[in-house]
Amino acid sequence: MDLTRFSLGEYVELVDKLGQLAAPVPAGLDLERTVELVSYNSKEVVPGTLFICKGAHFKADYLADAAKRGAFAYVSENTYSEVDLPCILVRDMRQILAPLAVKYYNDPSQKLKVIGITGTKGKSSTAYYLKYILDELLALRGKSCGVISSIDTWDGVERFESHLTTPEPLELQKHFAHAAASGMEYLVMEVSSQALKYHRTLGTRFAASAFLNIGTDHISPIEHPDFEDYFHSKLKIFAQADFSCVNLDCDHGEEALTAAQSTCGTVLTFSRHNPAASVYGHDVRKVGDDILFQVDAAQLSGQYRLTIPGLFNVDNALAAIAVCRGLDIPQKAVLDGLGRA
């Protein structure tokens, strides 16, 4: 992966521009030195690393290990006097970590079409509907669609079973960089409320986003203290998207639509109950083990078939069709992809 390297001064300038510098830069810090790696894993550190101290369980021992391996400065909300390294002190690590990752990996989401899916339920199904559709589109070019989901990850270089719905910023931007370097055109990802609340996707450009629904599954002292925190965390996705798709049938759908319209230039809607939606699904019926339904959606209008049981999957399929309408995906790919999923 061929990345442009930046000087330490350019990273400091970014932090300052974001209003996150909590103290003057230490005197004598070599701002001209090239940063070879940005990392929060001391075991990965190489000479020339800008080390990130993050996490509630961070220990000074990690920083000491990073210094031994070649880190020449660190970014932290706290100073560690027991380690002889200059500190770039910041106000809020969560606000600056993703922008630092975006810069290190050369802003890779600008080089491919990233599609972000959020919702209490249905994120995985919708993501894989889109992956199957886009795989159909790309097959003739010998390419495939990337995916980052709670099930697995495929970025053109790495393929593995996932253990986190939305990765931490450095891992996330690395996957985008792999996808771009591999010539991928599209990558579909699930975007969790936690990722949005804690800014893991900050700086990521979504070519499209989809808001599926909102429930109360993740309201707890560990995740979101109340519904408002949960709901407004999910709504953050709209500000990062070129266009957004909103489910009119879900609870608080009108509020989600208003939020999307206020922050995103283009908004498409989908529904099984409102014929005025951009993508309207109706005449849903079971035929054997399959589900057939009619769609009114301009160039994507027609009859569609799902081979996965569960009528709720029609909603997820409508979300995928709405994204495809916004991206101008040919109908044949949509029909074939949904039929194969």
Secondary structure by P-SEA (a helix, b strand, c coil): cbbbbbcaaaaaaaaaaacccccccccccccccccccccccccccccccccccccccccaaaaaaaaaacccccccccccccccccccccccccccaaaaaaaaaccccccbbbbbbbcccaaaaaaaaaaaaaaaaaccccbbbbbbccccccccccccccccccccaaaaaaaaaaaaaacccbbbbbbcaaaaaacccccccccbbbbcccccccccccccccaaaaaaaaacccccccbbbbcccccaaaaaaaaaaacccbbbbbbcccccccbbbcccccccccccccccccccbbbbbbccccccaaaaaaaaaaaaaaacccaaaaaaaaaac
